């Protein structure tokens, strides 16, 4: 059939997103659906039901990744894969991740109801624990699937209550039988909200990132000396929180000192014993460094590490540093990025080439096969917060771009 006229149904996409947003809904209009929580399970069950409704073969692998496969005319050819993630940040938004899964499902529904036969198989995917906010690191399951991370190491990662990722997978019934191991894949697309202000500022509908910045994560542990705050003079204190405060500001000024081309953030901190009348003696905080240039980010980290050691020595607060995770920058496949640009234009949408500052499963998929992403604007550039929002029109536009990128790519020999 003539497929160039095909369009997704915006109202159906909206309804699916709204239904998903009820699972883990927060009073302030966001979503709290942490990886491998009961809410995650509920959303997964619904997703699998929807896959079966359109005759897709659903499989779950040992990392809990969910795949829905539609055969191709030549079913031996490597498939085109596309998807994102269902989990959210604590008090996160209604679009991050889930738009890429529901947009992909809407494209699949459109292909199904129009009886379109593609040359290659199509595989929709929900990757487990993309956010990494309950179990670090992020993108862990595409990391295992692609061969970059070890499965058993991923299983052993614990949340703040000491629960293991592997056990939680089992608890919600999503430790599947299929090996979490890559198979030959022709291409991968991920549709996502931008999570930044660029598209909105430029008045563009579609973003075509040329790749993703590197993501380097560190954990810092400080040991101070606890004591009663009243009788203990200021001289000679070993206040772990004051040491951390200096370190946090050192991280904040790092990009300036490195002449830009990077961002650095401390976003999480635990202070112990966290009492108003005890000098803090145990502090843990995280450092996140991102850049298009991995070696620039590592040089920056070496500088920051020196600062940290100097501060710790001066304040008498012994320091332990864990280099938790490094995901290298991911330059996408140029042909596929161009296809996103061309497809958006053919469909009549304004489009903008850019880079992604946020990490995505597309980072690891880029190590397996030709990869590209499709972005739509985030209102006010806000994301990972409850007010995260994108217009329904833009949600529909991105799904149409995905649909036509899929049709073109899945008919390549
Ligand atoms: Zn996401």
Boltz pocket constraint, residues with backbone or C-beta under 6 A from the ligand:
constraints:
  - pocket:
      binder: B
      contacts: [[A, 85], [A, 96], [A, 97], [A, 130], [A, 192], [A, 359]]
      max_distance: 6.0
